[in-house]
């Protein structure tokens, strides 16, 4: 709003206008999942990228699949550090848990 050449009121974030459109379509969750995916993939060393893969992100829980049970155990051991690193990259506390599954050998 302008009054005599001056704006009255604060600028509103675009998310405030987009939420009524994105919420019914489930896009808010998909956009959030994509942000977490990008943070996960951009923050990993190459050896991790080859062995630990993003599966999904729902309600604060990131699920990853690992090339082996050893890699899954590594993710579990470093879970706290990984969560802190991701949330730092995202600039907000979105990830509260990481669940890792690994492949097992069939005998």
Buried (B, 14 or more C-beta within 10 A) or exposed (E): EEEEEEEEEEEEEEEEEEEEEBEEEEEBBEEBBEBBBEBBEEBBEEEBEEBBBBEEBEEEEBBBBBEEBEBBEBBBEBBEEBBEBBBEBBEEEBBEEBBBBBEEEEE
